[in-house]
Amino acid sequence: MRIRVRSLLAVSSLALAAPALAQQAHDPSEAEEQGEIVVTGARTVLPANALPLTIDVIDRAALDQQVAIAGSVVDAVANLTPSFSPTRQKLSGAGETLRGRSPLYAINGIPQSTPLRDGARDGFTIDPFFIDRVELIYGSNALQGIGGTGGIVNQVTVAPPAAEGLSGRALVQGNADTGFRDDGMGGKLAGLLAWRSGRFDAMVGAAYEKRGAFYDGAGRRVGTDLTQGETQDSQSWSLFARLGYAVSDTMRLDLTASRFELKGDGDYVAVNGDYRIDLPTSSVRGTPPGVPATNRTESVALSLTDSSLWGGNLVSQLFYNRSRDTYGGEIAPIATFQDARIAPVGTLFDQSQNRSRKFGGKLSYERAIPGFEALTATLGFDALFDKTEQRLIATDRVWVPPAEFRSLAPFAQANLALFDKKLRLAGGVRHESVKITIDDYTTLASYAGGHFVSGGSPEFSDTLLNGGVIVEPWAGIRAYASYAEGYTVPDVGRIARAINRDGVDLDHYLDLTPIVSNNREVGFELKRGPLDASASYFWSSSDQGSLLVLVGGSYEVQRQRVEIEGLELNLAVRTPLDGLRISTGYAHLIGRTDADGDGSVDQDLDGANISPDRFNLAATYAAGPISARVQTQFYLSRRYDGLARVFDFGGYNVTDASIRYQTGFGGVTLSAQNLFDAFYIDYYSDTVRPTDNAHYFAGRGRNFTLGWDLRF
């Protein structure tokens, strides 16, 4: 089941919050009936209906269902969220947006992105087997910290066991394309053991997945993206552990660690397609040069929470995260790597690797004001330190110089309930202090011959505001309006590596200035009887936005004014047939940018920076041991004003289905992705690289997944 919630200031996700919070949200249907759903990502003990911003919660059952269909958390979010871009079905998430801006992926509140150099691999940092639910927070807000100008995708890991003794879960899964070809088959094995004894509990688990080649709706192998990386023809390993200790009845200490690695098998090379006859890029057996594209992430977090400290709620966390993202390499198309001093032009092979490590902490304390219990206040402080570089590993050159990042941010929030909670006022302030340090370096020869750049340590600071009002005259009927400022830095690495002129001093380089996005939203929600309906309209703008632009085979950043607005509509109805629920969702987005720098937005955002309009339709059934879902995503055609007609999007639709039967010994699930085996060119290829025959990729055709899982 998918819970739909509307709230504001839902921020900084600490899944290791007080156990009482997790218990309140453990039974979503019961909480929904009560109208009070507490989201751990909200960094507050107030229920979500007390906060005016949009939140969706994808619970365990819905997440398992979507992962069985498509294989990843990113696909699950994309399938269920109309204002999220259709995924590229690749390892890279570049161009995948929420409300036309990049979302921030987090695990238990730990940011998975690298602010200095966005490697676009942050959607694949843990196996979904270890995720209990996904909290999706829409729109720009700064309370999460750096990132999240489009929203936040927080993955909450499995909760500690509630019962004494040993418990656990196991999963066995296999999948195949519609032709049941040997190279198109894959499988997954995963297990998790949990144990509780008195105040102590422990969890440990492992997951392994082998993915075969993908086939499109016409029966051809889907083309491989050797540079950005693939999820097809790959293997992944994921380890997870959690240790917990209840210091007292209200205080808890948790240590969580995870390691994830996804690596391509390197069994295929791409064969060019022909966009003029709608022939997509395909793949044939072969050995790509260099090291296969790989994504590796290691993370550890220590959390201390107390739900009754001096009458309030304390949440604190320290974390460390390290990632190493290896990209594939090619010779001719990657002109960026060429240097005639090393090898003749057209013969030099290279590939890049992002190396990043970050550590930080989060602290917040919330309580009702003594003597004025209607006012709830939160004080907090966040710190993040990051060091990142991007190297060319075949020739041992520096593409993005080592850079250090520091963010310090105190904040305060307040929520005032009036007229027996029928009216609420919420607001707050956050002060961001950011410092970026880069030493002197020289760009690659391909950037106009290479240029010396004077390093520096530019500092930026800004005070960010948010506020909102909620009116709830009757239970289940709410209206809200909000304003929130988001804050992030542009992709510093892309900007620094692409400097192509002399005399640049990073201390005074305007392209490094942070992005401040202003998000305004109004919404209405009706949750009464069999109806669950919502509507929201939002406006988002940034004077110095950050756009991805394809230059010479690799993406660089351009700073332009960006304005986005959109409408989101959702309706779900419980039918008279017991267990049957029909739901629809629609998103309409308009994005414009100031392409010529004249101060007026005059060109539509392209497919790399905004999603298409979309209409979702689904039917779910759950009664007794049987549960099932059929869903269709209609991606609507679009013309982009200011761009050539070749960039137009033709639109397509994809239908998925899943059915599950709960036996006396585990559950059996059969799912089908792209049930009708539709052939289509994926949105990103169709709108960003429509004439690039080496990257003219089709979407995946029909794919079956059969799985058995057991909880004990």
Phi, psi and omega in degrees: 000144178250126180267135177247124185230148174244125181204165178236155177063028175278113197224189173007103191271116176242093183293342180272033179290178185307140182306329181300324180295313181300323181291323180295326182265002186293321179254090187299322183295319178295316180297322182296320179297326180282345179078007181233102179247119179267124180254124182299333179290351183278353179052038179203152175272357176291147177292158184297331180286001175264003188231125186268073170213170183267129177226138167244143174240120175263110186281179186301315182296314180294322180294314178302318180298313182289322179294323176297328179286310192239342168105347185212162175296321180300315179296322179299313179297316182296320181294325187265349189243106185301329182268012174261141181297150168297139184289159177278349184059032176235172177291329180277137176256015179303130180091352177275122188231160172239121185054034175080008178223163183290131174277160174259119175273137179219153173237115184053036179086352180275119181296134180264345179280162175247108188299332183279331180208101184287104180278354177060031176245009190287353175275352181234078181229359176201148178286137182297346177301332183263009181257128180274322178197165178238126177257117184252112184252120188271148168084161180294133167204150186262353186290338174285341183104206182296133178102184175070034177291336175265337182150186184230132174248097183260123180261116183265120183287166184303143183279156178295156182295144180269333185261152176293150175094200187263137174214176180173189182208146177224150180219132172233129189214144174222151177217157183206153175285174187295337178268001182049045177286147183301317184281353179264003182267151178210178180196169182213139173233134180209147178209150180218128176246138180227147182213137177229136175216107181062237182275353185254140173218156183212148176221143175211138183206164178214149178219138177230135179224134174247124181251135178272187176290150176265145175239142181273182183293347177262004177087008178266151171296136176291140181297147179266136174265094187294333184277303185285334178106157186234153165267332174289157180049056184214170174226146177224148177232137180221131177240144182216140177213147177213129176241134181225150178216126177275102181295322177211188180294339182240344183256137183220143177242130181229139173238121182237137179220146177210154175219132181224136175218128174239124186228133176292146178280339177069041182261354187223154171235155184280149173240126184302143172265199177213103184296336183293333178245017178060035177263114185283162171299139180235189181222147173228161178301136180174170181248111178294153177287155174077201182266134178301149178301136185219146174235124180226131181222134175234137187214144175216142181217141176241126185234138173234123181231151175213114184278358181215053178266114182052036178083006181230188184243121179254132174228123179224151184205137168244141182215156175223136182219134179228134179225150176220108184251115180258131179254148178289174181224152174222165184269289191294312187291336186266073181297339180302328185274352187291142176205110184296343178285342181259317181202155178304144180303133181094000181239348186277124175260140173202165175208156188250163179215125173275132176235120186219143170218140180219151174216158182182189181207156178226138180217131175212147178224129185229138173197158172287144182288124180303131180084349178218066190295344179290343181255120176252129183238148178230132172241143182201171179210133178237144176222139178219132177233132184223142173228125187220146170213160175233118184248154170265109195277342179283326181247003178055050175249160177263124176263307172251120184295153176305130182226144179244144184230139177222129177230126176237129188212104168277152179209162177216141179227154178216146179221120185247121179261129182233156175053054178058041176068015175283340177228133176229142173242131181230146179188167180185179182216145177221136178249118180259128174238115187239138175227133178239129182237123177224129177283170176304145178202172177235131180288166179296158183298331183292343178270077178056040175091357182088136183222141175283134181237128177283121180291182181181182179225067180295143179239143180225147175213150180202147175254122189247137185247155171210154179192160180190168180224140177234134174242122179228081184293328176226151180302129179090359177235115185223149170227147182210159173217144184210159172223132179212143178254129176263158185214128175203171175256151175292174177290090186302321181298314179298321181291315183294321184286340187260007178296125187234032176212160180278164172083012180276129176244117186296340177296339185229028183264110189294335182295346179271354183297144182297163177260122174249118181250138180253120185243121176243140185210141171232145183206164179220143181223135175234118180226083184222133177057231182278355186261139171223100186232149177207152176216138177215147175231136183224153174233134180223134181216153174211130181293324179237073179287176182232117182244143173273129180229131181282120181228113175059034176094350177226157185271134175238170184255136171240137180265115181217157173293137182230135174231130181227139171219155184198161178238133177234128179233137178218140179215130174228139184228128170277119185278166176298335177286117186304125177094350183262131182226131178249134181222150176222157176210146181218139175225133177236120182237141174233124179232131181228153180221158179268084187289331184256004175071022182268006178091000180235132178289125190222008181213141178292146169294144181270184185294343177282350188230357178203150181272161176283163170297148185212147174234124178253143176221132183212152172230129178237149180221133178212114178203128181063225183276357187253135170222144184208158177209138170235131184220145176229133174252118178260107176268117191273147182297155182208141170251140184254111180295130180094353178245156179298152184297339180296340180273359179297151179255126184279339181085156175194171175221149182226134179246135178237159179211151178208141176223142183226140176234123181270111179270182176286349180224074180090178180240145179248129182236132173239124183232154177225120173270137182053062188307322184265013174055043181292140173264132178203154171270130186295157187303316183296312180296322185289334187244344184251317182233053189291343179249010180266100185293341178277347181226038179258080192267139171272159175281165181290138177279200182298135181219130181258142174228127177242126184221154174230131178226150185225133171248137181219000000 
